[in-house]
């Protein structure tokens, strides 16, 4: 039973790490998407 609890804790930790990476990448994606949208809204030929 103690071994099973240790495996559960390790799995939870691993999943938390994956979740953190996904959150970071999602934020970067949204930031890039917003940046591209803002660039597309700029009038062409403006000085």
C-alpha positions in Angstrom: 0.0 0.0 0.0 2.8 2.5 0.8 4.4 1.8 -2.6 1.0 2.5 -4.3 0.7 5.8 -2.4 4.2 6.8 -3.5 3.4 6.0 -7.1 0.2 8.1 -6.9 2.2 11.0 -5.4 4.8 10.7 -8.2 2.1 10.6 -10.8 0.3 13.6 -9.4 3.6 15.5 -9.3 4.3 14.5 -12.9 0.9 15.6 -14.1 1.2 18.9 -12.2 4.5 19.5 -14.1 2.8 18.8 -17.4 -0.1 21.1 -16.5 2.4 23.9 -15.8 4.1 23.5 -19.1 0.8 23.5 -21.0 -0.3 26.6 -19.2 2.9 28.4 -20.1 2.7 27.3 -23.7 -0.9 28.3 -23.9 -0.1 31.8 -22.6 2.7 32.1 -25.2 0.3 31.0 -28.0 -2.4 33.5 -27.0 0.2 36.3 -26.7 1.5 35.5 -30.2 -2.1 35.2 -31.6 -3.0 38.6 -30.1 0.2 40.2 -31.5 -0.6 38.9 -35.0 -4.1 40.2 -34.8 -2.9 43.6 -33.6 -0.4 43.7 -36.5 -3.2 42.9 -39.0 -5.4 45.7 -37.6 -2.7 48.4 -38.4 -3.6 50.4 -41.5 -1.4 49.7 -44.5 0.6 52.6 -45.9 0.5 54.5 -42.6 3.7 56.4 -41.7 
